[in-house]
């Protein structure tokens, strides 16, 4: 171990995700096992600016592994984006002798982690977002639990759809990422799925429902990601429900699951992954590493530079800004392109599968 820490802080930021508590527990106990004090920062970067901290011990994190949400609470902090806010956060770290921070959250959380690292507070990010929308990692904490919540809700809706020969259009979370919609559409036997990443063929969807109706199918499910909008910028699902009913004669309902899928006890997958990522974050800090995000790549838990991960994400989502790639080598840019291409290929394959088995 090349670096000695006296105390590290943990914060959760952005949208909560089931499994965040498991990560908090793992970071705390791994650090204590290494002789390091741990403090929890209440309310994300806002709590850091306001000096709202609590000591964490092995006992204070007992049993939180079974709970959804985050015991450290969360917030979106605009003040932290200002230099004044960042300097106040640095002062709080110095006052409390916090030598490093583990930040659990999404891309906004990681930008904050980079800002802290550049200003002398080593920080490591752990991906916690139910949307699984961080391109550099195959998996983010909360994804599995959220999908299982969707499956449970849709299974219940299917029961009543079958009873009354209805179609239910179900909108699920995923602002810029259709991962939840894709996976749950496969798992729930949806007849169609609309996501932002792939152009949706509404005509084919309606034709399919007419064909299935003629073949005697009663209950039908269509999954729509919340990131899909119509030509007027309105959420797509409600309008689709109306058009399905008008053009097929199948009584159709609309359900927006929204934040319902954020809550609940995390699954084994999320507890296990969060624990591995949390412990790895502490190990890397002790090795002298920072400004990295803990990722799962091809089944292994590995660190990836935060700046690389953020720009790779923009590359995949086609949101690159001028100059974003300038500080990276040609080899790194090519690696980003491979990551983006891998994700696009996976999305396309799963989308095709939905259409192949929707009967």
N, C-alpha and C positions, 0 to 999 in steps of 0.2 A: 504494500500500500504506500503510494508515494505522497499522499497528502493527509494531514491531520486536521480533522474538524472537531470543534468543541460542541457546536450546536447547529442543527439544520431546521428549516421551517418547511411546512407543507401547506399548500393552498389548493383549493378547487375553484375553477373559474368557468364562466359561460354556462351553457345548459347542463343541468345535472344528468348523470347517467348511472344506471344501476351497476354496481361494482366499484364505484369511486371509494366507498367505505372500505372495501377489501384492499384497495391500493393504499389508502391511508394507514390501515392496520399493518400492512406488509412493510411499508417505509418505516413506520415507527418502530416496529419490533426488530427489523434488520439493523436499523441505526443503533438502537439501544444495545443490541447484541455486540455491536462494534465499539461500544463505549461512548456513544455520541448522544447528547441531549436532543430532544425533539420538542418543537413548539408547533401548535396548529394555528394557522392564520385564519381568522373568522371572516367570511364574506369575500374571499378572493383578493384581488388587488386593492379593492376598496378597504378591506380590513388591514392590509399591509400599510396603506397610507395613513389610516386612522390609528395604527398601533393597537389593533384589537387581536390579541393573541392569548392562547392558553397553553399550559404545559401538557404534553402528551406522554403517557406512561403505558407500559404493557397492559395495565389494568384498565386504563381509561379507554382503550380501544377494544376491550373484550366484547365479543358477540356482535360487533358492528358489521362483521362480514355477512351477516344474514339480512341486513337492512338495505333498502333502496335509498335514493337520494344521497346526500352528503352531510355528515355530522359537522363539517366545517362550513356548511352553507355556501352559497355562491352569489355572485353579482357580476354585472357588466359595468366596468369602471371607465368612463370617458376621461376622468381626471388623470388616470394613469398614462394616457396617451400624450399628455403634455410633459414638457421637460420639468416643470415645477412639481408635478405629481410624482414623477419618477425620482426626483431628488429627495422628496419627502419620504418616499418608500426606502430609499437607500439610507437615509438618516435613521429610520425606524430599525432597519437591519443592524446598523452599527450600535444603536442604543441597546438593543436586545442581544447583541453579540451573536447574531445569526450569520453564520459563515457561508451558507448555501441554501438553496431552495429547490424543492421538488414541486413542480406545478402540474396539476392534473386538469386536463380540459381539451379544447379543440384548437383550431388554428389561431384564433385570437389570443388564447392563453399562451401559445408558443411564441407569438410576436412579443408578448410581454416578457417571456423568459429570455429572449434574445436581448431585449433592452436592459434587463438586469445584469446579464452576463457582461455586456459591453461596459457596464458601469461598475464592474468589480465584484458582483455577487454571483458566483457560479450557480447556474440554474439548469435543471434537466426537466424536460417535459415528458409526461405520461399521457397517451391519448385516451381521453374519456369523452366519447360522443356516440349517441345511439345510432346516428346516421351512417356510421362507418365511412365518413367522407374525407378522410385524410389519405391521399393517394399513396403516400410512401409506405404505409403500413397495410398489410392484408386485413388487419383486424383492429378495431378499437373497442375499448371497454363499454359495455352497455348494449352492444348490437344484438347479441343473442337473446338477452332478456326482452328487449323491445320487440324482436320478431316473434318470440313466443307469446307475448301479450297480444300482438295482432292476430296470430293464429287462433288463440283462445276466443277472441271476440268474433272473428269471422266464422269460426265453427258454430258459434251460437246463432249468428245471423243466418247461416246456411240452413239450420234446422227450420227456422220459420219461413225461409225462402222456399224450401222443399214443400212445406205444408200448404203454402198458398200459391205455388207456381209463380214466384217472383224473381226479379233480378235485384241484387243489391250492389250499388256502386260504393266502394269503401275507399275513403281518402286516408292515406297514412303519412306519417312524418317523413321528411327528407327534402329540405329546401332546395339544395343544388345537387342532390345525390339520390338516385333511385334504388339504392341497395335494399332498403327495407321492403319496398314495393316488389322488386324482382324476386327476392327470396320467398316472401310470403305468398306471392301469386303462385309460385311453383308448389309450395307446401299446402296451400289451401285449395288447389285445383281450380284456380280462376280461369274464366274463359278468355280474359284479355287483361292486359296490364299497360298502363300509360306512365312513362317516365320521361324526364326532361332530356335524357341522353340520346334517346332514339325517337325519330318522328313517329307519331301515333297514327295508324290508319283507322280512322273512325268508321269508314265505310266497311272495311273488312270486319271490324268488331260487330257492327250491326248485322251484317250478312251472316256472320257466325252464329249470333243469337237466334236469328230467324231459322237457320238450318237446324240448330239444336232443339228449338221449340218444335219444329216439324218432326223431329226424330223422337219426340217424347220426353225430352229433358225438362225438368220442372224448376229446380232451384239453380240460379246462376249468380256468380260473383265476378265483379270487375274491380281490380285494384288500381288506384290512381295515386301517384305521388303528389304531395302538396306543392312540389316545384313545377307542376305543369299548369299552364294558364291558357285561356282562349285568346282570340284576336283582340279582345277589349281589355286584356290584362286581368281578367277575373279568374278565380280558381276554376279549373276545368271540370272537376267531378260533378258538380251540381247540374251544369248545363248538359253534360253527357247523359246523366240519369234521365233528364226530361226528353232528350232526343231518342234515347233507347225506347222509352215507353211509347212515344209518338210513332216511331217507325217499325216497332215490332209487335205492339199490342201487349207486351209483357209488362205487367205492373212492376214498377221499379221504385226502389227506395234509395236514399242517400245517407251514408253514415260517415261522419268525420271523427276519427278516433282521437286525433290530436294528442294532448299531453297525457291522456290515459295510459299510453304505452311507455311513458317515462318512469312510472312508479312500479312498486312491487319488489319482492325479494329477488336478488340476482340469481341467475342460473349457475350451475356448476362451471360452465364455460367462462362466464364473466368473473366468478370468484377466483378461479384458477389463473386465468390470464392476468387479472389485475394484481394478484399476489406475486406472480413471476415478474411482471413489469416493475412493480414497486420495489421489490428486492434488488432487481437489476439496476435501478436508478441509484440506489445507495452505493452499490458496488462500483459503479462508474465514477461517482463523485469521489470516492476514496482512491480511485486510480488517477485522479487529477483531471477527469474529463468534465466538460460542461457544454452548454449550448447544443445539446443533442436531444432528440426525441426517441423514446424507446419504442421500437417497432417490432411487429411480428412479420417476418418475411420467410415464406416457404417453411413455416413451422418453427423457425428459430427466433428467439428474442434478441434483437440486435440494435445498436445505437445508430442513428442517422443524423447528420448535421441538420439543425433546425432550419437554417437558411435554405439548404438544399431541399428539404422536405416541403417548405412553403412554396418555393418556386416550382418544384415538380408538380405540386397541386394546381398551381395556376396554369401550368402548361397543359395539364390534363383537362382542366375546365375551360380552356381557351380564354383566360382572363389575364394573360401576361401584359405587363406594362412596359413601356419603352425603357430599355436599359436593364430589365430584370435579369437577363442572361449574361450581362457583360462581365460580371465578376467570377464567372465559372469557366472552367477549361472546356475545350471541345469534348474531351472524354466525359466530363460530368454532364454536359448538356445531352450527349448521346445516351447516357445512363438514364437521365430524366425521361427522354423520349421512349426508351424501352419500358420504363415503369408505366408511362401513360398508355403505351400501346398494349401492354399486358392487361391493364384494367379495361381498356376499350374492348379487347378481344373477349375477356371474361363476361362483360356485360352483354355483348352481342350474342354469345353462345347461350347464355341463360334466357335472354329474350326470345331467341329462336325456339328454345325448348318449351317455353310457355305455349307458343303457337302450335307446336308439334303435338302436344299432349292435351290441348284444350278441347275436350269432347264430352 
